[in-house]
Every structure is written in structure tokens, then in C-alpha cells.
Amino acid sequence: MVGKPSPAYFAAALEALGAEPERTWLVGDDPESDIRAAQLFGMQTALVRTGKFRPDALDGIELTPDVVLSSVADLPAWLESQ
């Protein structure tokens, strides 16, 4: 399987970018196929409250995002504040 949440998907994306997982952010709206999959691959994660996101999306998941933002547009300012 190629595509989220396949590890091959993340490996190909990181290789194309020449990036290291621990220094790369995945921004997504799905806690399971975006956030969980990226964290299992060693990436940092930002969950955005747009798209598929639902208020109860974080209930019962084992892994939590590094940050939850209202929009991907909020990510640059959040990163600068860290």
C-alpha cells in the first residue's frame, strides 16, 4: 500500500525532500491516518481543526499531536513562538 498511513508514503516524501523525520512536521486533520501514522514514523505533528477534524477526534487515541491549531495558517506563528 502506498499512501497514508503507509510507512512507504512517509519514507518517499522524506526522501524527496531530503528531510529527517524528527525535523519534519506533518500537518493534518485526521488523528489516525495523519497524526498517528506520522508520529509512528518519527515525525512531529500538528493537528488542524479544519477539513475532517471533529471536536471528539482526540478522544480515545493513544498518540496525541505535538500541537492542535485552528488552521494551518497558524503554524508559522506557532513555530516562531517555540
C-alpha positions as CSV (number, residue, x, y, z in Angstrom):
1,M,0.0,0.0,0.0
2,V,1.3,3.4,-0.9
3,G,-0.4,6.4,0.6
4,K,-1.3,7.5,4.2
5,P,-0.8,5.8,6.6
6,S,1.7,3.5,4.9
7,P,5.3,3.9,6.1
8,A,6.4,3.8,2.4
9,Y,4.4,7.0,1.8
10,F,6.3,8.9,4.6
11,A,9.6,7.4,3.5
12,A,9.1,8.6,-0.1
13,A,8.1,12.0,1.0
14,L,11.0,12.5,3.3
15,E,13.4,11.1,0.7
16,A,12.0,13.5,-2.0
17,L,12.5,16.4,0.4
18,G,15.9,15.2,1.7
19,A,14.4,15.6,5.2
20,E,14.9,13.8,8.5
21,P,11.7,12.5,10.2
22,E,12.4,14.1,13.6
23,R,13.0,17.5,12.0
24,T,9.9,17.3,9.7
25,W,6.3,18.4,10.5
26,L,3.2,16.6,9.3
27,V,0.1,18.9,9.3
28,G,-3.1,17.0,9.1
29,D,-6.8,16.9,10.0
30,D,-7.1,13.2,10.8
31,P,-5.7,11.9,14.1
32,E,-5.4,8.3,12.9
33,S,-4.2,8.4,9.3
34,D,-2.3,11.7,9.6
35,I,-1.1,12.2,13.1
36,R,-0.7,8.7,14.4
37,A,1.0,7.4,11.2
38,A,3.5,10.3,11.1
39,Q,4.4,10.0,14.8
40,L,5.0,6.3,14.4
41,F,7.4,7.2,11.6
42,G,9.2,9.7,13.9
43,M,7.8,13.0,12.6
44,Q,6.5,15.9,14.6
45,T,2.8,16.6,14.1
46,A,0.2,19.4,14.1
47,L,-3.5,18.6,14.0
48,V,-5.6,21.3,12.4
49,R,-9.3,21.9,13.3
50,T,-10.3,22.0,9.6
51,G,-11.4,19.5,7.0
52,K,-12.3,16.1,8.6
53,F,-11.5,17.3,12.1
54,R,-14.3,16.7,14.6
55,P,-14.3,18.0,18.2
56,D,-14.2,14.5,19.6
57,A,-11.3,13.5,17.3
58,L,-8.8,13.3,20.2
59,D,-11.0,11.1,22.4
60,G,-9.5,7.6,22.8
61,I,-6.4,7.9,20.6
62,E,-3.1,6.7,22.1
63,L,-0.9,9.2,20.5
64,T,-1.5,12.9,20.7
65,P,-0.3,15.6,18.3
66,D,2.5,17.9,19.2
67,V,0.2,20.8,18.7
68,V,-3.5,21.4,17.8
69,L,-4.2,24.5,15.8
70,S,-7.3,26.1,14.4
71,S,-5.8,26.3,10.9
72,V,-2.6,25.5,9.0
73,A,-2.2,29.3,8.7
74,D,-1.5,29.4,12.4
75,L,1.5,27.1,12.1
76,P,4.3,29.6,11.2
77,A,3.5,31.9,14.1
78,W,3.3,28.9,16.5
79,L,6.7,27.6,15.3
80,E,8.2,31.1,15.7
81,S,7.0,31.2,19.3
82,Q,8.7,28.0,20.2
